Amino acid sequence: MNDGPAVDAAANDGDAGTADRLPEDRDVEAEADAHLPLDLRPSASRPSRPVNVPPGWEPIAELAAIVERHLDALVERITDCIHDEIPTYRTGLVPREDLRHSVRRNLEGILFGLAEHRPPHPEEVAVRRELGSRRALQGMPVDALIQAYHVGYRELWLALVDAVPGDEPQTATQLLTTATLVWQWVHEVADALAESHASTVRSLEARAVGARQRFVELLVGGDLDGEEVPRLAGSLGFDPAGEFTVMVLRVGGDDLDAVELQHTVDRLAGRHAVVARGTQVVCVSQGGEERALTTAARNVFAAAAVALGSRRPGLRGARASLTDAELTLAVTDDGDTSTFEDAWLWATLTGADERLRPLLADGADAAGRHPHLAEAVRAFADAGFSVSQAGRRLGLHANTVAYRLDRWAELTGWDPRSFPGLTRSLAALRLAGS
């Protein structure tokens, strides 16, 4: 459906009182209308030209005129039907008045085209292209947009059928021949809508990808003092002063479908920015639930190592959470999920091997030469510092476990039954890869 002069402009309530307005008033209104989107402007200069009705087509032109005389009621009915039948239109993405104006413009266009027995003109299709782009900017899914058009055409057809005089069966028969023409309007308009909607969505996504990439790169680089980072954060829907959580995945190979993860987390609560960086994928989030976030990541990248930083306030907090996640990722195996909250000790020690090696060398050497002793120390820690429970885990007598713990203490000088000794022992085991 498209814009165009009305079939019976003098009878259209939308133009009532036009003749009574002063010329300067009409000039002001015309100037204001020029700033509106095409599909929200009144149909151009009605009546700018007479309807060109082909010979023998007068009964159909008269049906179109009858429907237009009651256009206000039909517009309201179609608007109500769209709201009732399509849930997306009840979310407020498209204001009701916006929808009402668009429906009116569509009806006027097809009624004019029907009266002239013709498909839509290119300029009429161009108006629908602009609407498709505008609905994309409003966040309206294309399937809901196309469904709304089908609702409008359905109700218009019913109105045309109701307008057929009961004593003119030949008019009803002639109306049936217009079905192909009406379908041509539906087809051309729907194609224009879908094409322009998709083009706008692609453009928006390309800009969003660039903004997300730049935002994450600035976080990685720690360049947070300028105006660019808060501006980018705001453009992505983040509150620069709010709390951020950063998740980093090690995906490996070519499996870097960050776009799929972005679409997945977009369905979650909060705001999210997903970026691929080499063999990693970074997701900066705000306002979401952390378990839902890691679950979404696992659903997209089943074999990835997933690491989650702590929730921290502000852009500097986002940078710190990113560091949390990167350090945690270094101590997370493929297929596992870790959080900085749980792995903070080993994550913090990541990268400090050379600095800590002199402190932990005795334990690392003992673990390499006596792996059964290292196994007993680890089992003792995992069993909640219970010798008997550690024995059950290892299938050994408790006395055997106790002997091995004592032997470890003799070799290293660290008593694993004490907190300092156990902590140092476990750090040495991790350094040794035991």
N, C-alpha and C positions, 0 to 999 in steps of 0.2 A: 504494500500500500504506500502511496506517495502523495506529495503535495500537488496542488493544482487549483484552478478556479473552481468554485462551487458550481454544482449543477443548477441549483436554484438559489442564488445568493440572496435575493431579496427576502426569501422566506426563512433564511438561516438565522436563528436566534443569536448566534455568536456575533453577527454584524448588526444587530438591532441598534438603532440610534446613530449610525455612522453619518447620515445626512445632517443630523442636528449638531454635530461637532464643528467648531470653527476650524478654518484651514490651518491656523498655527497650532491648534491642538493636535490635528492629525499629523502635522510635521514632527511634533515632539514625540508622538507615539511611534511614528515610522523610524525615527532616529533610535529610540529605545529598542525597538524590535530588531534593528540591524545588529545589535550586540548579542542577540540570543542565538543559540544553536539553530541551524536551519530547520530542524523538524519541530522546534518550539515556536517558530514565527507563524503568524497568520498566513494562510495561503495567499500567494502574491496577487495583489491588486484585483480582488474580486469586485464586480465582474469585469475582468480586463478584456475578455473577448467572448463572443457568444459560443454556446456549445455547438460543435459541428456534428450534428446527428445524421448518420447515413440514411438514405431513403429506405423505408420499411422498418427502421430501427426505433421509430418513435415510441412504441409501447414500452420498450426497455428503458429508454431515456426518461419516460414518465415515471416508471418504477423508481429509478434512481432519485428523481426529484421528490417523490413522495417520502422516501427514506430520509432524505436530507432535511425535509421539513421537521422531522422528529429526531434530528441528529443528537441533540443534547441528551435525550433519554437513552439513546443507543450507546453513546459514549459512556454514560454512567453504568449501564448494564455490562458493557464489555470490561470496564475498569473493575467492577465488582467481581466479574467472573475470573479475571486474571488473578486478583487477590485471593479468591476462594480456591482456585484450582492449582495455583503454582506457589508453593510455600516460600520460594526465594523472594517473591515480590512482597511478602509480609515482613521481611527483615529490615525494611527501611533503606535498602540500598538505592532504590529509586523512589523519590517523593511521589505521593499520589497525584499531585498537581502536574508534575512532570509527565507521568504516565498518561494522565487524562489528555493533556495537550497533544502528546504523540499519537494517541489513539484517534483523536479528532482529525489530525493532519492526515493520517493514514486513510481514514474513511473518506474524507473529502477527495483524496487523490484517486482512489479506486472508483468511487461513484462517478467522477468526471470521466475517467477512462472508460468505464462501462457504458456511459451515455454516448461516448464517441466511438464505441466498439473498437478499441485499440489496446495494445499492451502498454506498459509504462514507458514514458520517454526517458532518455538518458539522464536528463536533469532531475527527473523524479526519482530515479534509482540512486542518484548521487546523494539525495537527501537521506535515503535509507542507509547508505554507506556511512554517512556522518553519525547517524543514530547508533549503528553497530559499534563504531569506535567509541562513542560517548558511553554506551552501556558497558563496554569493556573497562573504561576508566572508572566507572562507578562500581566495578566489581561484580557485575551481573554475569553469571555463566551463560555461554552461548546457547546451551540447550533450553534454558528457561526463556531466553529471549525469543528463540524460534517457536517455542510452545505458545508464548503469548501472542505471536502473530497468527498462529493457527486458531487460537481462541477467537481473535478478532474477526478473522475471515469467516469462521463458523457462524458467529452471531450476525454478521452482516448478511450472509446468505439467508439465514432464517428471517431476517427483517425484510429482505427482498421477496421471499416467498409469501410472507404475511401481507405484503403490499399488493399482491395480485388480486384484482377484483374477482369476486366469485362468479360473476357472469361473463368472464372473458377467458375461457379455457385456452383460446389460441395464444393469449399472452403467457399463460403458464407454460405452454409447450415451447414458445419462443425463449422463455427464461432458461429452460433446460439446455438450450444450445449455447448459453453463455458459460456453462461450467468449464469448458476448455479455456476460455479467455480468463476466467477467474483463477483457474489453476496456473496459467501462465504468469499472472501477477504474483501469486504465491511463490512460484518457483524463482522468478527473477529477483524478487525482493528478498527472499530467504537466502539466496546465494550471495547477494550483495551484503546482507547483514553478517552472514557467517564469515565471508572473506575479510571484511573490514574489521570485524571483531578479532579474528585470528591475527591479522596483521598488527593490530594495536597491542594485543596480548604479547606477541613476540617482541615488539619494540619495548614494552614495559619490562618484560623479563630480561632482555638484553641490558637495559639500563640498571635493573636491580642486581644482575649478576656482577656488573662492573662496580657498582657501589659496594656490594658485599665484599668483593675481592679487595678493593682498596681499603675498606674499613679493617679487615682482618690483617692486611699487610702492615697497616699503621700500628695495630695492636702488637703484632709480632716485633716490629722494629722499635716499639716503645716511644714513638713520636706522638706524644699526647698533649703537648703544650700549645699547639696551634688551634685555629678555629675549625680546621677541616674535620677532625675526628668527631667532635660533638655534632657538627652539621651532618656528616654522613650517618651518625647514629640516629639522629632525628629523622632523616629521610627514610631510614629502614624501619621506623616505628619504635625504636628504642628510646627509653628515657635515659639520657646520659648520666643522671644522678641516681638511677635505680640500681638494683642488684643484678649482677650478671653471673652466669655459670657457663663455663666453656668445656666442651667435650672434644676430644681428639681421638681419631681412629687411625690405626695402621692397617691399611687395606691391602697393600702389595699389588704387584702385577699391574694390569690395565683396568682393574675393577674400581674405577674412580667416578662412579655415577653419582656425583654430588647433587645433581639436579633431582634425581629420584628421592634422595634423602631430604632435600629441601621441600619437595612436594609432600613427603610423608610427615615431616615435623610441622608443616604449615597447618595440618589438620589438628594439631595439638593446641592446648592452651598456651598463651604467651606469644612472644615474637622470637624469630630464629633467623640466623644468617649462616648458611652452609657454604663452605669454600673448599675446593680441592687444592692441596699444596704438595706436589710430588707424590710420594706414596702415602700421604696422610690426607685425611679429611677433617677440617675444623668446623665445629658448630658452636656459634656464640648464641646464647639464649638468655631470655629475660621473662620472668613471670610464669615459666612452665614448671611441670612436676618432673623431678629428676629421673624417677623410675620410668616414667612414660618415655622420656627422652632416650635413655639407654635401650629400652625395649624397641623403640622405633629404629635406632641405629642397628641393633642386632637383626631386626627383620630385613633390613636392606642389605647389610653386610654380615652374613651369617658367620664367616670365618675370621672376621677382623678382631684385632685387639682394641678394646674400647676403654678409654680412660676419662674420668670425669673430675674436673677441678672443683674446688670449694666455691660456694656462693659468696660473692664479695661485692661491696658497693662501689658505684662509680666506674668511670672509664679506667682508672688505675686499678681498680678492683678486677675489672675484666682482664686487664693485662696480667695481673697476679694469678687469676684463675686459669688463664691460658698456660702460664708457667707451671702451675699445679698439675694440669692435665698432661703437659709434655713430660714432666718428670715422672708422673705415674705411669705413662705409656711405656717408658723405658724399662719398667719392672713388671710389665703385664705381658703375658704370653698370648700368642694368637688364639683367638676363640674365647678368650677370657674377658671379663669386665671388672675393672677396678676403679675405686674412688680414692681421691687424695686423702679423704677422711680416714679410710682404712689403711692405706699404704703409705702414709706420710713419712714414716721413718725411712723405709727403703727408698722411697721417691726422693727424699731430701738428700740421701747419701749418694744418689745417682751422679755419676761424673766425678766423684771424689775418690775413686779407686787408688790413684797414685798417691794422693795425700794421706789416705788411711792405710795403705798397704804396710808401712812399717809397724803400725799399731796392731795390725791383725795378722801379721805374717806367721806367727807361731800357730795360731788356730788354723789358718789356711793350709799350712804344711801338715799339721796333724790330721786334718780332714782328708788330705790327699793320700797319706800313708795308712790311715786307719779309718776307712769309711764306715765301719760298723760302730765306731765310737761317735762319729758325726751323726749317724742315724739315731743313736740313742739320745743324743742331745736334742735333736729336732723333735723326736717323739715325746720327750719329756716336756718340751715347751708346748707342743700341740695338745697334750693331755692335761693341761691346766696345772703343771708342776706336780703331777701325781706319778710316783714311780710305779705303783701297781697298775695304773691305767696305761702308762706307757708300755709296760710289759705285755699287757693284753693286746695292745695294738701291734706290737712286734712279734707276738707269739713267744715271748721269753718270760722266764721267772723274774719276779721283781728284784731278787738279789743280783741277778745277772745285769739288769739295767743299772742298779745302784753301783755295781762294780765298774761298769763302763763309764758312768758319770765321774766316779772317783779317778779312774785312769785318765780321762780327758783333763781333769783338773791337774793331775800330776804333769802331763805333757805340756800344757799351755800356761799353767799358773792361774787359770780362771775357774772359779767354782761356779758351775752351771746352776747350782741351787740358790745362788744369790742373784739379785736383779742385775748388778753391774756385770757379773761374770756371764750370766745367760745372754744379756744384750750383746756383749762383745763377742761371745761365741757364735751367736746367730749371724752377726755381721760378718764374721770371718767365714762362716759356711756359705753365705751369699757371695762373698768375694771369690771363694774357691769354686763356686758353682755346684756345691754339694746339695 
